């Protein structure tokens, strides 16, 4: 049913769930360093525009820092569509998974 060299879905799920907390911590570290925000539990789902009132310059500064931290490129089109820290975590997680495969 699966391609011979492809991991089974359960292996993919295990890999992603193990990586997620570390990735979230790394992203939150960058967010706190760049934006100097106080640590809050609800920050992961806060909207950059609505809740945090980030300017376009602050958003770009954050995404540049994230690109540097994770050694990846985040296209301008993606930046425009990502509006929460959770969105950043999911995008970077997907990008890193794609680069490893």
C-alpha positions, 0 to 999 in steps of 0.5 A, spaced: 500 500 500 505 504 501 511 506 497 517 501 499 521 507 501 516 512 504 515 512 512 508 509 514 503 515 516 504 513 524 512 514 523 510 521 520 506 523 525 511 521 531 516 525 528 512 531 527 509 530 534 516 529 537 519 535 533 513 540 535 515 542 542 522 544 540 520 548 534 515 552 538 520 553 543 525 556 538 520 560 534 517 563 541 524 565 543 525 568 536 519 572 537 520 574 544 527 577 542 525 580 536 519 583 538 520 584 546 513 581 548 512 579 555 511 571 555 503 569 555 500 562 554 495 565 548 501 568 544 501 562 539 494 564 537 495 571 537 494 575 530 500 579 528 495 585 525 489 584 530 492 582 537 499 584 537 498 591 532 505 589 528 507 594 523 509 591 516 516 593 518 516 589 525 513 583 521 518 583 516 524 584 521 520 578 525 520 574 518 527 575 517 530 573 524 526 567 523 529 565 516 536 566 519 534 562 525 531 556 521 536 557 515 530 557 510 526 562 505 519 565 507 517 568 500 513 575 501 507 571 499 507 566 505 509 572 509 502 576 507 498 569 509 501 567 515 498 572 521 499 568 527 505 564 531 502 558 530 502 559 522 509 560 523 510 554 527 506 550 522 509 553 516 517 552 518 515 545 520 512 543 513 518 547 510 523 543 514 520 537 513 520 538 506 527 540 506 529 533 509 525 529 505 
